[in-house]
Each structure stands twice: as C-alpha cells, then as structure tokens.
C-alpha cells in the first residue's frame, strides 16, 4: 500500500474544496483506493492523501493522478483547480 499526496491549487487563490471532495474522489476511483484524507489547512496548497493498494510507487502516483483527473471531469467545482503534483511523501528514516 502506498500513500500519495495530491497537492492542488484553487482557481484565483482563495476557493475552498467542495465539502464532498472525499466522496467525489471515492466515486471516481478504481477499487484500489483504500482511504482518502483531506488537509485543507495545508500551506501553500490543500493536500489530499490517497492510500492505494497497488504494486509499485509509479503505479500509485499515476493512479492518484488519474483519480484526480476523473473527479475534476465529473465535478464542475473542481474543473478549474490545478493539480500541482501527485507524489508519495518522503519520510525521514527515524520514523521506521
């Protein structure tokens, strides 16, 4: 299982993610999605954590990006949001 962070930027700088963002992502995701965690207070941009059951890091990051693209296509409120990056966060070795 991999955790991938989606860093997203609002149109115009101050828009809020839709309240139902978690449900939107779950509805458009393949069955490899285990959990969605939304961090709207993250700076400089909101971050959405996706826990994915896939075979590799590359697959996790590409799947996370696909989930965002599908959700943005299905929800007009997300259409103008930008996906800045979809990547697994680096963890410091002391957390092992």
PyMOL commands that set and color helices and strands:
alter all, ss='L'
color gray80, all
select helices_A, chain A and resi 11-13+21-28+57-74+76-78+93-95
alter helices_A, ss='H'
color red, helices_A
select strands_A, chain A and resi 2-9+33-39+46-52+82-87
alter strands_A, ss='S'
color yellow, strands_A
deselect
rebuild
show_as cartoon
